Amino acid sequence: MRTIRLEGDRRLTTADLRRSGALPREVTEAATAIVEDVRARGDEAVQEYCLRFDGACASSFRVPTEIVQGALDMVDPSFLEALERAHAQIRDFHTREVEQSWFTTKADGTILGVKVSPVPSVAVYVPGGRAQYPSTVLMDTVPAKVAGVPRVIMITPPQRDGSLSAYTLAAAAVAGVDEVYAVGGAQAIGAVAYGTESIPAVSKIVGPGNAYVAAAKRYVSGDVGIDMVAGPSEVCVLADSTADPAVVAADLMAQAEHDPMATCYLVTCSEELPARVLAAVEALVGQSPREEITRASLDDNGVVVVASTLEVAIDAVNVIAPEHLELHCQNAFELVGSIQNAGAIFVGPWSSEPLGDYVAGPNHTLPTGGTATFSNPLGVYDFVKRSSVISYSAEGLAADGPAVQTLAQAEGLWAHALSVGMRRKLLAEGGETFADPMAACEDAMRCAWPKTLDEPGVPKLR
């Protein structure tokens, strides 16, 4: 792991982190070409890419319901019990995020408010390559279901032998996924974004994937909604001298084993802790079934930040803006108020990050790559849309209309002002409709812009 020392007045900067940033151009171009081909040729293109990249393509992309439900009988009962426990706690947490429509009535009778509605349909992407992630099925499906989305589908690639993960399908059954399609990669994103002969289009796409999936999601964004463009997983452990080195080592490895590109940060103001943590890593990593991945992540992307004070250490954490943040510090809860940028905060020595990955309840689909400075965890709010509701009374129009006309006149938008002016004219006549509409159209300029605005001054720069 690379070490950065913050001595004297030095503070951590984003340049110190050496983040790679945007997706490589070749990945973006390849994903774009695949999506456009799928958009043009539909199922035929999807089949070709599935065979080329996954080595398998089902005769029908739609996975029969009996196969999805049958997966419940294929898994260990203890796994199913754990899955149902996680589902219940994730659902309970997200139920608390539900927003209600609201309306308020002003003294003059004008009604203003917000109508909250679920998006019509969602596709949940679930990876099927290096590892299986039934937890992702729950995390991405449950808030959509709680939000009331009528149609939630899952897309996941088959293995080369044409099989699917029983764990993933069992999770889909427990979560209540409406349809499952055995297709992955950028071609799957193109299919659900624009629709094919056998895969209907959706309104929003969520869920993690490889770089090509991320690039495809970014490309279709705007035509459909997406949750985020997720990068490799991250963890940042903020630890003081009270932290246990072996526990901290295990926590760093818990993220490192995801992907050789995963990034692990240890931030501390203890001079002795880093060496003790690295020694514990060496004692543990050789016993891991995922040793090669874990070592590559820690060696290539691991960072140790040694700060002069706890204040400097917290500032470093906010610069990192990690996906996952663990606070292994004395009186850890007192530090939460100082944390401005983090996807999820795990407070105290007993709050293992994998608890959040699986069963705690808060969502594990989190902003990565420093995007926690402006992004949120996935939640019910990602699956609803808000419509403003505006219902003016005649009295409200009379009160606000002149201001609207003045602002419209300043912007040179004559018909905007006329729209209000005609109503004011109708109100002055005391009727609900004009007795003579053509007569009402006379002198429209004065109706729209009843007075001349003074010419504004001209601000000049030196």
C-alpha positions as CSV (number, residue, x, y, z in Angstrom):
1,M,0.0,0.0,0.0
2,R,1.2,3.5,-0.9
3,T,1.8,5.8,2.0
4,I,1.0,9.6,2.1
5,R,2.2,11.6,5.1
6,L,0.4,14.8,6.0
7,E,3.0,16.7,8.0
8,G,2.9,20.3,9.1
9,D,0.3,22.3,7.3
10,R,-0.1,19.8,4.4
11,R,-3.6,18.5,3.6
12,L,-4.7,15.7,1.3
13,T,-5.8,16.8,-2.2
14,T,-7.6,14.9,-4.9
15,A,-4.4,14.9,-6.9
16,D,-2.8,12.7,-4.2
17,L,-5.5,10.1,-4.8
18,R,-4.5,9.5,-8.5
19,R,-8.0,8.4,-9.4
20,S,-8.3,7.4,-13.1
21,G,-11.6,9.2,-13.6
22,A,-13.6,8.7,-16.7
23,L,-14.0,5.4,-18.5
24,P,-11.4,4.6,-21.1
25,R,-12.3,5.9,-24.6
26,E,-12.0,2.5,-26.2
27,V,-14.5,1.0,-23.7
28,T,-16.9,3.9,-24.2
29,E,-16.6,3.6,-28.0
30,A,-17.1,-0.2,-28.0
31,A,-20.1,0.0,-25.6
32,T,-21.7,2.8,-27.7
33,A,-21.3,0.7,-30.9
34,I,-22.9,-2.3,-29.2
35,V,-25.9,-0.3,-27.9
36,E,-26.5,1.3,-31.3
37,D,-26.3,-2.1,-33.1
38,V,-28.9,-3.5,-30.6
39,R,-31.1,-0.5,-31.1
40,A,-31.0,-1.0,-34.9
41,R,-31.2,-4.8,-35.1
42,G,-32.9,-5.9,-31.9
43,D,-32.8,-9.5,-30.8
44,E,-30.5,-10.6,-33.6
45,A,-27.7,-8.3,-32.4
46,V,-28.3,-9.2,-28.8
47,Q,-27.9,-12.9,-29.6
48,E,-24.7,-12.3,-31.5
49,Y,-23.1,-10.3,-28.7
50,C,-24.2,-12.8,-26.1
51,L,-22.6,-15.7,-28.0
52,R,-19.4,-13.6,-28.6
53,F,-18.9,-12.3,-25.0
54,D,-20.7,-14.8,-22.8
55,G,-20.3,-17.9,-24.9
56,A,-24.0,-18.8,-24.4
57,C,-27.4,-17.5,-25.5
58,A,-30.7,-19.0,-24.5
59,S,-33.3,-19.8,-27.2
60,S,-35.5,-17.4,-25.3
61,F,-34.1,-14.5,-23.3
62,R,-37.0,-14.6,-20.8
63,V,-36.4,-17.0,-18.0
64,P,-39.5,-19.1,-17.3
65,T,-41.2,-18.2,-14.0
66,E,-41.0,-21.9,-12.9
67,I,-37.2,-21.8,-13.2
68,V,-37.0,-18.7,-11.1
69,Q,-39.3,-20.0,-8.4
70,G,-37.7,-23.5,-8.6
71,A,-34.4,-21.9,-7.5
72,L,-35.9,-21.6,-4.0
73,D,-35.7,-25.4,-3.7
74,M,-32.1,-25.5,-5.0
75,V,-30.4,-23.5,-2.3
76,D,-29.4,-24.4,1.2
77,P,-32.2,-23.7,3.8
78,S,-29.8,-21.5,5.8
79,F,-29.1,-19.4,2.8
80,L,-32.8,-18.9,2.1
81,E,-33.3,-18.0,5.8
82,A,-30.5,-15.4,5.6
83,L,-32.0,-14.1,2.3
84,E,-35.4,-13.6,3.9
85,R,-33.9,-11.9,6.9
86,A,-32.0,-9.5,4.7
87,H,-35.1,-8.9,2.6
88,A,-37.2,-8.0,5.6
89,Q,-34.6,-5.6,7.1
90,I,-33.9,-3.9,3.7
91,R,-37.6,-3.5,3.2
92,D,-38.2,-2.1,6.7
93,F,-35.4,0.5,6.2
94,H,-36.6,1.6,2.7
95,T,-40.2,1.8,3.8
96,R,-39.1,4.8,6.0
97,E,-37.9,6.6,2.9
98,V,-41.4,6.7,1.2
99,E,-42.4,10.3,0.2
100,Q,-46.0,11.4,0.3
101,S,-47.7,13.8,-2.1
102,W,-48.5,17.1,-0.3
103,F,-50.6,20.1,-0.9
104,T,-50.9,23.5,0.7
105,T,-53.7,26.1,0.4
106,K,-52.9,29.8,0.6
107,A,-55.3,32.3,2.1
108,D,-56.5,33.4,-1.3
109,G,-57.5,29.8,-2.2
110,T,-54.5,29.0,-4.4
111,I,-53.4,25.4,-4.1
112,L,-49.8,24.3,-4.5
113,G,-48.2,21.0,-4.0
114,V,-46.3,17.9,-5.2
115,K,-47.7,14.7,-6.6
116,V,-45.3,11.7,-6.0
117,S,-45.6,8.8,-8.5
118,P,-43.5,5.7,-9.2
119,V,-41.6,5.4,-12.4
120,P,-43.4,2.9,-14.8
121,S,-40.7,0.3,-15.1
122,V,-37.2,-0.5,-13.9
123,A,-34.5,-3.0,-15.1
124,V,-32.1,-4.2,-12.4
125,Y,-28.7,-5.3,-13.8
126,V,-27.0,-8.1,-11.8
127,P,-23.5,-9.2,-12.7
128,G,-22.9,-12.9,-13.4
129,G,-19.1,-13.1,-14.0
130,R,-16.4,-13.1,-11.4
131,A,-18.9,-13.6,-8.5
132,Q,-22.6,-14.0,-7.9
133,Y,-24.4,-11.2,-6.1
134,P,-27.8,-12.2,-4.8
135,S,-27.5,-9.3,-2.3
136,T,-27.5,-6.9,-5.2
137,V,-30.9,-8.3,-6.4
138,L,-32.4,-7.4,-3.0
139,M,-30.7,-4.0,-2.7
140,D,-31.8,-2.8,-6.1
141,T,-35.3,-4.5,-6.3
142,V,-36.7,-3.8,-2.8
143,P,-36.7,0.1,-2.9
144,A,-38.3,-0.1,-6.4
145,K,-41.0,-2.4,-5.0
146,V,-41.5,-0.2,-2.0
147,A,-41.8,2.8,-4.3
148,G,-44.6,1.0,-6.1
149,V,-42.9,0.5,-9.5
150,P,-45.4,-1.7,-11.4
151,R,-42.8,-3.6,-13.4
152,V,-39.4,-4.6,-12.2
153,I,-37.3,-6.8,-14.4
154,M,-33.8,-8.4,-13.8
155,I,-31.2,-8.8,-16.5
156,T,-28.2,-11.1,-15.8
157,P,-25.8,-12.9,-18.0
158,P,-25.7,-16.8,-18.2
159,Q,-22.5,-18.8,-17.7
160,R,-20.8,-20.4,-20.7
161,D,-22.7,-23.6,-20.0
162,G,-26.0,-21.8,-20.2
163,S,-26.7,-21.9,-16.5
164,L,-27.7,-19.2,-14.1
165,S,-26.9,-18.8,-10.4
166,A,-29.5,-20.4,-8.2
167,Y,-28.6,-17.9,-5.5
168,T,-29.4,-15.0,-7.9
169,L,-32.7,-16.5,-9.0
170,A,-33.7,-17.3,-5.5
171,A,-33.1,-13.7,-4.5
172,A,-35.2,-12.6,-7.5
173,A,-38.0,-14.8,-6.3
174,V,-37.8,-13.5,-2.7
175,A,-37.6,-9.9,-3.8
176,G,-40.6,-10.2,-6.2
177,V,-38.9,-9.5,-9.5
178,D,-41.6,-9.6,-12.2
179,E,-39.5,-10.9,-15.1
180,V,-35.9,-12.2,-15.5
181,Y,-33.9,-12.1,-18.8
182,A,-30.8,-14.1,-19.3
183,V,-28.7,-11.4,-21.0
184,G,-25.8,-9.2,-19.8
185,G,-23.2,-6.8,-20.9
186,A,-23.6,-3.6,-23.0
187,Q,-26.1,-5.5,-25.2
188,A,-28.4,-6.0,-22.2
189,I,-28.3,-2.2,-21.5
190,G,-29.2,-1.4,-25.1
191,A,-32.0,-3.9,-25.1
192,V,-33.8,-2.6,-22.0
193,A,-33.1,1.0,-22.9
194,Y,-34.7,0.9,-26.4
195,G,-36.5,-2.5,-26.4
196,T,-36.2,-5.4,-28.8
197,E,-38.7,-7.9,-30.2
198,S,-38.6,-9.9,-27.0
199,I,-37.3,-7.5,-24.4
200,P,-39.6,-4.5,-23.7
201,A,-37.9,-1.2,-22.9
202,V,-37.9,0.3,-19.4
203,S,-37.9,3.8,-17.9
204,K,-34.9,3.4,-15.6
205,I,-31.8,1.1,-15.3
206,V,-30.1,0.4,-12.0
207,G,-27.4,-1.9,-10.8
208,P,-23.6,-2.4,-11.1
209,G,-21.7,-4.0,-13.9
210,N,-18.3,-4.1,-15.6
211,A,-16.8,-1.1,-17.4
212,Y,-18.8,-1.9,-20.6
213,V,-22.0,-2.0,-18.7
214,A,-21.1,1.3,-17.0
215,A,-20.2,2.9,-20.3
216,A,-23.5,1.7,-21.9
217,K,-25.5,3.1,-19.0
218,R,-23.8,6.4,-19.3
219,Y,-24.5,6.4,-23.1
220,V,-28.3,5.7,-22.8
221,S,-28.7,8.1,-19.9
222,G,-31.1,10.8,-20.9
223,D,-33.1,8.5,-23.1
224,V,-33.8,6.5,-19.9
225,G,-32.9,7.1,-16.3
226,I,-29.9,5.5,-14.6
227,D,-28.9,5.3,-10.9
228,M,-25.2,6.1,-11.4
229,V,-22.1,5.2,-13.3
230,A,-20.4,3.0,-10.7
231,G,-16.7,2.4,-10.5
232,P,-14.7,-0.2,-8.5
233,S,-15.6,-0.7,-4.9
234,E,-13.9,1.4,-2.2
235,V,-13.5,1.4,1.6
236,C,-11.8,4.0,3.8
237,V,-11.0,3.1,7.4
238,L,-10.4,6.0,9.8
239,A,-8.7,4.5,12.7
240,D,-6.9,5.8,15.9
241,S,-4.6,4.0,18.3
242,T,-7.5,2.2,19.9
243,A,-8.3,0.2,16.7
244,D,-7.5,-3.5,16.5
245,P,-5.0,-4.1,13.7
246,A,-6.3,-7.5,12.8
247,V,-9.9,-6.2,12.5
248,V,-8.8,-3.3,10.4
249,A,-6.8,-5.6,8.1
250,A,-9.9,-7.9,7.6
251,D,-12.0,-4.8,6.8
252,L,-9.6,-3.6,4.1
253,M,-9.4,-7.1,2.6
254,A,-13.2,-7.3,2.6
255,Q,-13.2,-4.6,-0.2
256,A,-10.0,-5.6,-1.8
257,E,-11.3,-9.1,-2.6
258,H,-14.1,-7.7,-4.8
259,D,-11.8,-6.6,-7.7
260,P,-8.2,-6.0,-8.5
261,M,-9.3,-2.4,-9.2
262,A,-10.9,-2.0,-5.7
263,T,-9.4,0.8,-3.7
264,C,-8.7,0.6,0.1
265,Y,-7.7,3.6,2.2
266,L,-6.4,3.5,5.8
267,V,-6.4,7.0,7.3
268,T,-4.9,7.4,10.8
269,C,-3.1,9.8,13.1
270,S,-1.3,6.9,14.8
271,E,2.3,6.4,13.6
272,E,2.4,2.7,14.8
273,L,-1.0,1.5,13.4
274,P,-0.2,1.2,9.7
275,A,2.7,-1.2,10.2
276,R,0.7,-3.4,12.5
277,V,-2.2,-3.5,10.1
278,L,0.0,-4.4,7.2
279,A,1.5,-7.2,9.2
280,A,-2.0,-8.5,10.0
281,V,-2.8,-8.3,6.3
282,E,0.2,-10.5,5.5
283,A,-0.9,-13.0,8.1
284,L,-4.4,-13.2,6.7
285,V,-4.1,-12.8,2.9
286,G,-2.3,-16.0,2.3
287,Q,-5.3,-17.9,3.7
288,S,-7.8,-16.2,1.4
289,P,-9.3,-18.2,-1.5
290,R,-9.2,-14.8,-3.3
291,E,-5.6,-14.1,-2.5
292,E,-4.5,-13.0,-6.0
293,I,-7.3,-10.5,-6.3
294,T,-6.9,-9.2,-2.8
295,R,-3.1,-8.7,-3.1
296,A,-3.5,-7.0,-6.5
297,S,-6.0,-4.5,-5.0
298,L,-4.0,-3.7,-1.9
299,D,-0.6,-3.6,-3.7
300,D,-1.8,-1.5,-6.7
301,N,-4.5,0.7,-5.3
302,G,-4.1,0.6,-1.5
303,V,-3.3,3.9,0.2
304,V,-2.2,4.7,3.8
305,V,-2.7,8.3,4.9
306,V,-0.8,9.3,8.1
307,A,-2.2,12.6,9.4
308,S,-0.7,14.9,12.0
309,T,-4.0,15.3,13.9
310,L,-7.5,13.8,14.0
311,E,-8.8,17.0,12.4
312,V,-6.4,16.6,9.4
313,A,-7.4,12.9,9.2
314,I,-11.1,13.8,9.0
315,D,-10.4,16.4,6.3
316,A,-8.6,13.7,4.3
317,V,-11.6,11.5,4.6
318,N,-13.8,14.2,3.2
319,V,-11.4,14.7,0.3
320,I,-11.5,10.9,-0.4
321,A,-15.3,10.9,-0.2
322,P,-15.4,7.1,0.0
323,E,-18.1,4.7,-1.0
324,H,-17.8,3.0,2.5
325,L,-16.3,4.7,5.5
326,E,-15.5,2.9,8.8
327,L,-14.9,4.9,12.0
328,H,-12.6,2.7,14.2
329,C,-12.1,5.5,16.7
330,Q,-12.7,6.2,20.4
331,N,-16.1,7.9,20.8
332,A,-16.7,7.3,17.1
333,F,-20.3,8.6,17.0
334,E,-19.0,12.1,18.0
335,L,-17.2,12.2,14.6
336,V,-20.2,11.6,12.4
337,G,-21.1,15.3,12.3
338,S,-17.7,16.1,10.8
339,I,-18.1,13.6,8.0
340,Q,-19.5,15.5,4.9
341,N,-18.7,13.1,2.1
342,A,-19.3,9.3,2.3
343,G,-21.7,6.9,0.7
344,A,-22.3,4.9,3.9
345,I,-20.8,5.5,7.4
346,F,-20.1,2.5,9.7
347,V,-19.7,3.8,13.2
348,G,-17.6,2.0,15.9
349,P,-15.6,-1.2,16.1
350,W,-18.6,-3.6,15.8
351,S,-20.0,-2.1,12.6
352,S,-18.4,-4.3,10.0
353,E,-19.0,-3.0,6.5
354,P,-20.3,-6.4,5.2
355,L,-23.2,-6.0,7.6
356,G,-24.2,-3.1,5.3
357,D,-23.5,-5.2,2.2
358,Y,-26.0,-7.8,3.3
359,V,-28.5,-7.4,6.1
360,A,-28.4,-4.1,8.0
361,G,-31.0,-2.5,5.8
362,P,-29.5,0.6,4.2
363,N,-28.7,0.2,0.5
364,H,-25.3,-1.1,-0.6
365,T,-25.5,0.5,-4.0
366,L,-23.4,3.6,-3.2
367,P,-21.5,6.4,-5.0
368,T,-17.9,5.5,-5.9
369,G,-14.8,7.4,-7.2
370,G,-15.4,10.5,-5.0
371,T,-18.9,11.0,-6.3
372,A,-20.2,10.9,-2.7
373,T,-19.5,14.6,-2.7
374,F,-22.8,15.0,-4.7
375,S,-24.5,11.6,-4.9
376,N,-26.6,9.4,-2.6
377,P,-27.1,5.8,-1.9
378,L,-29.8,4.1,-3.9
379,G,-33.2,4.6,-2.3
380,V,-36.9,4.7,-2.8
381,Y,-36.5,8.3,-4.0
382,D,-34.6,7.0,-7.1
383,F,-37.8,5.1,-8.2
384,V,-40.3,7.9,-7.9
385,K,-40.8,11.1,-9.8
386,R,-42.4,14.3,-8.6
387,S,-45.0,16.4,-10.4
388,S,-45.6,20.0,-9.3
389,V,-49.3,20.8,-8.8
390,I,-50.4,24.4,-9.3
391,S,-54.1,25.5,-9.0
392,Y,-54.7,29.3,-8.8
393,S,-57.8,30.9,-7.5
394,A,-59.1,34.2,-9.2
395,E,-57.8,36.1,-6.1
396,G,-54.4,34.4,-6.4
397,L,-54.2,35.4,-10.1
398,A,-55.0,39.0,-9.3
399,A,-52.3,39.0,-6.6
400,D,-49.5,37.3,-8.6
401,G,-50.4,38.2,-12.2
402,P,-48.8,41.7,-12.3
403,A,-45.4,40.3,-11.2
404,V,-45.6,37.6,-13.8
405,Q,-46.3,40.2,-16.5
406,T,-43.5,42.4,-15.4
407,L,-40.9,39.6,-15.4
408,A,-42.2,38.3,-18.8
409,Q,-41.8,41.8,-20.2
410,A,-38.3,42.0,-18.9
411,E,-37.5,38.8,-20.7
412,G,-39.2,39.9,-23.9
413,L,-41.8,37.0,-23.7
414,W,-44.9,38.8,-24.9
415,A,-47.3,35.8,-25.0
416,H,-46.2,34.8,-21.5
417,A,-47.5,38.1,-20.3
418,L,-50.6,37.9,-22.5
419,S,-51.6,34.6,-21.0
420,V,-51.9,36.2,-17.6
421,G,-53.2,39.5,-19.0
422,M,-56.2,37.9,-20.7
423,R,-57.2,36.2,-17.5
424,R,-56.9,39.5,-15.6
425,K,-59.0,41.1,-18.3
426,L,-61.6,38.4,-18.0
427,L,-61.6,38.8,-14.2
428,A,-62.2,42.5,-14.5
429,E,-65.2,41.9,-16.7
430,G,-66.6,39.6,-14.0
431,G,-67.3,36.6,-16.3
432,E,-65.9,33.0,-16.8
433,T,-65.6,33.4,-20.5
434,F,-65.5,36.5,-22.8
435,A,-68.9,37.5,-24.3
436,D,-67.1,38.5,-27.5
437,P,-63.7,36.6,-27.8
438,M,-62.7,38.6,-30.9
439,A,-63.3,41.9,-29.1
440,A,-61.3,40.6,-26.2
441,C,-58.3,40.2,-28.6
442,E,-58.2,43.9,-29.4
443,D,-55.4,46.0,-27.9
444,A,-53.6,42.8,-26.9
445,M,-50.3,44.7,-26.6
446,R,-51.6,46.8,-23.8
447,C,-53.3,43.7,-22.3
448,A,-49.9,41.9,-22.2
449,W,-47.6,44.8,-21.3
450,P,-49.8,47.4,-19.5
451,K,-46.9,49.7,-18.7
452,T,-43.5,50.5,-20.1
453,L,-40.6,49.4,-18.0
454,D,-37.8,51.9,-17.4
455,E,-34.7,51.0,-19.4
456,P,-32.2,49.2,-17.2
457,G,-28.7,50.5,-16.6
458,V,-25.7,48.9,-18.4
459,P,-23.2,47.2,-16.0
460,K,-19.7,47.5,-17.5
461,L,-16.5,45.7,-16.6
462,R,-13.2,47.5,-16.5
